[in-house]
Amino acid sequence: MLVVMGIIAIYAETIYTIVTLFGVDPGPALLIGTMPILAVLLPGFPMLFFIAAFAVMVARKYRRR
């Protein structure tokens, strides 16, 4: 399930990048300093989900022994 969430996060980040590239985005609602919060958080979410999925997989493998 975490891998699927990671893939969906990659898709969301790609869509957000395309929308901002074409200028369809009305502007950042929330800012961290001068950067939009989505531009800061979206690239990191997929990797966090994949790391969590790997950790769960390893924990399940060694829990059975």
N, C-alpha and C positions, 0 to 999 in steps of 0.2 A: 504494500500500500504506500509506503514511503517513497519507493522508486517512482510510482505513478504520480505522486504529488510533486516529486522533483521534475518529472517531465512536463507536468502542467505548469510548474513555475518557470521552466525554460520557455514554454510557449507564451506565457503571460509577459515575460521580459522581452521576448522578440516582438510581440504585438505592441507593447509600450514603446519600444525603440522605434518601430516603424511609424507609429502614430506621431511621436515627437519629431521624427525626421521630416515627415510631410507637413508638419505644422498644424495638425488637426487638434492637438492637445490645447485646451484653453489656457493652460498655465498651471504652474504648481500650486496646489492648495496648501501644502505643508512644506516648510523649508528647514533644512539643517544648515545653518549659516547662509550660504548663497545657493546651495544645491537642493534640488527637489528630493524629498524623502524617498520617493519611489525609485529614483535613479541611484540612490545609495543602497537601498535594501534589495531590490529585485535581482541584481546580479549575484548576490550571496545566497539567496534562498535555495536555488537548486542544489548547490554544493552541500548546504546544511542538511537537506533532505536525503541526499545520497550518502553522506557520512552517517546519519542516523540509521538509514537502512542497512548499511554495512555493519554498524555496531550491533544492531538487533540480530542480524544474521549470525555474527560471530558469537554473541551471547547465547543464542538458541543452540548453536552447534556444541558449545562446550558445557552447557547446562545438562545435556542428556548423559554425559559421561559420569 
